[in-house]
Amino acid sequence: MFSTIGYIHLFFSILAMITGLVVVLNTKGTLFHKRVGYIYVIIMLLLNLTSFFISNFQGFSIFHFFTIVSLVTIMGGMYPTLKKSKNWIYQHYYFMSWSVVGLYCAFWSEVGIRFVKNMQDFWWAVAIATFLTAFVGALIIHKNKKKFFK
């Protein structure tokens, strides 16, 4: 957790949270959106890669499982963009939006690991924070969907 790889992971997570938020809050389809979006994807891939070198529970854990989920959302968001298949914008929007929401959900796990000392409290704190983040994220994704897909 407080190793070199842990600090590299933390660095990538901060960059991913910033670039993900920038992409979400700015106009879609612009050159700026595309450039920052590609930076976000690269940072997320590096973030996910570093997570596999961190072991908080002596091996593969639920956090590694969610790393795989994160990789799937990134690939699910980029594949339609590169392929330009039917409804690609819709698929790209959903997968990439959930990638950012998932990143913010993972933030609560990081906070919990670093600051909650009692493991029983840790799981409840992380579960509640993650659920609320995912719920708010779902509302925002649904609300913004109406702007992009009338």
Kinemage of the C-alpha trace (Angstrom):
@kinemage 1
@onewidth
@group {chain A} dominant
@subgroup {mainchain}
@vectorlist {calphas} color= white
{ca met a 1} P 0.000 0.000 0.000
{ca phe a 2} L 2.811 2.415 0.855
{ca ser a 3} L 5.258 0.990 -1.662
{ca thr a 4} L 6.705 2.520 -4.801
{ca ile a 5} L 4.094 0.749 -6.925
{ca gly a 6} L 1.403 1.991 -4.527
{ca tyr a 7} L 2.518 5.580 -5.017
{ca ile a 8} L 2.682 5.130 -8.798
{ca his a 9} L -0.843 3.701 -8.665
{ca leu a 10} L -1.980 6.672 -6.568
{ca phe a 11} L -0.391 9.086 -9.072
{ca phe a 12} L -2.215 7.437 -11.997
{ca ser a 13} L -5.474 7.383 -10.046
{ca ile a 14} L -5.311 11.134 -9.406
{ca leu a 15} L -4.535 11.807 -13.081
{ca ala a 16} L -7.376 9.492 -14.154
{ca met a 17} L -9.854 11.195 -11.825
{ca ile a 18} L -8.888 14.610 -13.207
{ca thr a 19} L -8.898 13.638 -16.895
{ca gly a 20} L -12.087 11.578 -16.496
{ca leu a 21} L -13.852 14.525 -14.907
{ca val a 22} L -12.577 16.889 -17.618
{ca val a 23} L -13.931 14.590 -20.351
{ca val a 24} L -17.288 14.230 -18.593
{ca leu a 25} L -17.724 17.961 -18.022
{ca asn a 26} L -16.694 19.205 -21.476
{ca thr a 27} L -18.383 19.200 -24.877
{ca lys a 28} L -18.368 15.790 -26.532
{ca gly a 29} L -16.906 15.120 -29.969
{ca thr a 30} L -14.471 18.024 -30.005
{ca leu a 31} L -10.746 17.641 -30.642
{ca phe a 32} L -10.191 18.515 -26.960
{ca his a 33} L -12.593 15.742 -25.891
{ca lys a 34} L -10.808 13.211 -28.091
{ca arg a 35} L -7.316 14.173 -26.926
{ca val a 36} L -8.150 14.223 -23.224
{ca gly a 37} L -10.209 11.053 -23.716
{ca tyr a 38} L -7.239 9.187 -25.169
{ca ile a 39} L -5.062 10.447 -22.324
{ca tyr a 40} L -7.712 9.171 -19.887
{ca val a 41} L -7.719 5.740 -21.550
{ca ile a 42} L -3.920 5.449 -21.432
{ca ile a 43} L -3.835 6.527 -17.789
{ca met a 44} L -6.613 4.063 -16.929
{ca leu a 45} L -4.707 1.237 -18.599
{ca leu a 46} L -1.603 2.142 -16.579
{ca leu a 47} L -3.704 2.469 -13.421
{ca asn a 48} L -5.255 -0.953 -13.988
{ca leu a 49} L -1.869 -2.492 -14.749
{ca thr a 50} L -0.331 -1.164 -11.527
{ca ser a 51} L -3.277 -2.443 -9.498
{ca phe a 52} L -2.323 -6.031 -10.309
{ca phe a 53} L 1.012 -5.497 -8.541
{ca ile a 54} L -0.699 -4.413 -5.325
{ca ser a 55} L -1.855 -7.103 -2.927
{ca asn a 56} L -3.787 -6.040 0.174
{ca phe a 57} L -5.239 -9.464 0.904
{ca gln a 58} L -2.417 -11.883 -0.026
{ca gly a 59} L -3.358 -12.553 -3.630
{ca phe a 60} L -6.218 -11.974 -6.035
{ca ser a 61} L -8.972 -10.002 -4.325
{ca ile a 62} L -12.256 -8.273 -5.035
{ca phe a 63} L -10.236 -5.181 -5.970
{ca his a 64} L -8.496 -7.130 -8.743
{ca phe a 65} L -11.885 -8.361 -9.935
{ca phe a 66} L -13.050 -4.750 -10.266
{ca thr a 67} L -9.838 -3.939 -12.131
{ca ile a 68} L -10.965 -6.461 -14.738
{ca val a 69} L -14.408 -4.812 -14.784
{ca ser a 70} L -12.659 -1.475 -15.326
{ca leu a 71} L -10.685 -2.897 -18.243
{ca val a 72} L -13.913 -4.230 -19.767
{ca thr a 73} L -15.576 -0.789 -19.530
{ca ile a 74} L -12.551 0.866 -21.150
{ca met a 75} L -12.498 -1.695 -23.966
{ca gly a 76} L -16.296 -1.495 -24.267
{ca gly a 77} L -16.019 2.270 -24.666
{ca met a 78} L -13.115 2.292 -27.093
{ca tyr a 79} L -14.053 -0.602 -29.378
{ca pro a 80} L -17.151 1.107 -30.836
{ca thr a 81} L -15.165 4.325 -31.281
{ca leu a 82} L -12.440 2.617 -33.264
{ca lys a 83} L -14.851 0.351 -35.167
{ca lys a 84} L -17.536 3.028 -35.831
{ca ser a 85} L -20.255 0.391 -35.754
{ca lys a 86} L -23.976 1.120 -35.626
{ca asn a 87} L -24.920 3.124 -32.497
{ca trp a 88} L -21.231 3.459 -31.625
{ca ile a 89} L -21.701 6.845 -29.913
{ca tyr a 90} L -24.349 5.442 -27.593
{ca gln a 91} L -22.156 2.476 -26.637
{ca his a 92} L -19.100 4.693 -26.226
{ca tyr a 93} L -21.011 7.117 -24.020
{ca tyr a 94} L -22.327 4.434 -21.685
{ca phe a 95} L -19.145 2.420 -21.271
{ca met a 96} L -16.886 5.431 -20.820
{ca ser a 97} L -19.321 7.127 -18.446
{ca trp a 98} L -19.450 4.001 -16.308
{ca ser a 99} L -15.662 3.819 -16.465
{ca val a 100} L -15.459 7.234 -14.810
{ca val a 101} L -18.156 6.344 -12.259
{ca gly a 102} L -16.308 3.117 -11.472
{ca leu a 103} L -13.113 5.089 -10.969
{ca tyr a 104} L -14.826 7.298 -8.406
{ca cys a 105} L -16.319 4.219 -6.719
{ca ala a 106} L -12.803 2.760 -6.489
{ca phe a 107} L -11.697 5.994 -4.839
{ca trp a 108} L -13.789 5.063 -1.801
{ca ser a 109} L -12.002 1.725 -1.532
{ca glu a 110} L -8.674 3.538 -1.530
{ca val a 111} L -9.882 5.920 1.157
{ca gly a 112} L -11.194 2.990 3.185
{ca ile a 113} L -7.975 0.967 2.913
{ca arg a 114} L -5.893 3.918 4.016
{ca phe a 115} L -8.070 5.398 6.757
{ca val a 116} L -10.548 2.848 8.163
{ca lys a 117} L -8.735 0.612 10.646
{ca asn a 118} L -11.523 -1.808 11.592
{ca met a 119} L -12.190 -4.223 8.689
{ca gln a 120} L -15.873 -4.625 9.587
{ca asp a 121} L -16.327 -0.844 9.420
{ca phe a 122} L -14.232 -0.755 6.247
{ca trp a 123} L -16.600 -2.989 4.268
{ca trp a 124} L -19.711 -1.079 5.360
{ca ala a 125} L -18.127 2.321 4.732
{ca val a 126} L -16.881 1.329 1.293
{ca ala a 127} L -20.164 -0.375 0.342
{ca ile a 128} L -22.284 2.639 1.304
{ca ala a 129} L -19.956 5.188 -0.339
{ca thr a 130} L -19.685 3.060 -3.490
{ca phe a 131} L -23.444 2.547 -3.720
{ca leu a 132} L -24.133 6.269 -3.319
{ca thr a 133} L -21.464 7.158 -5.889
{ca ala a 134} L -22.855 4.628 -8.382
{ca phe a 135} L -26.412 5.863 -7.745
{ca val a 136} L -25.488 9.521 -8.324
{ca gly a 137} L -23.396 8.475 -11.341
{ca ala a 138} L -26.362 6.588 -12.805
{ca leu a 139} L -28.580 9.651 -12.380
{ca ile a 140} L -26.020 11.882 -14.106
{ca ile a 141} L -25.467 9.386 -16.933
{ca his a 142} L -29.215 9.092 -17.486
{ca lys a 143} L -29.726 12.870 -17.344
{ca asn a 144} L -26.876 13.575 -19.773
{ca lys a 145} L -28.053 10.796 -22.098
{ca lys a 146} L -31.109 12.912 -22.819
{ca lys a 147} L -28.826 15.713 -24.047
{ca phe a 148} L -26.894 13.495 -26.434
{ca phe a 149} L -29.519 11.000 -27.607
{ca lys a 150} L -32.891 12.584 -28.221
